[in-house]
């Protein structure tokens, strides 16, 4: 997928991928930016770690999301990662 708006309007690319016109419109009208929270990278790490735990069978989806929510709340409240992140 193009990373620049101008590429969505490039004639050569549109000939190969005519759906880019509609895709650009959708991106411009329906996109949602990631949350503007302090320490977004740490919040993302929490989610990635807990999703990984599910994928390797170390946690159930319910438990992992519960932990992710708890750790993210702690991060937002205290500005630090919950020490149990790697568990």
Beta strands, then each sheet from edge to edge (+ up, - down):
end
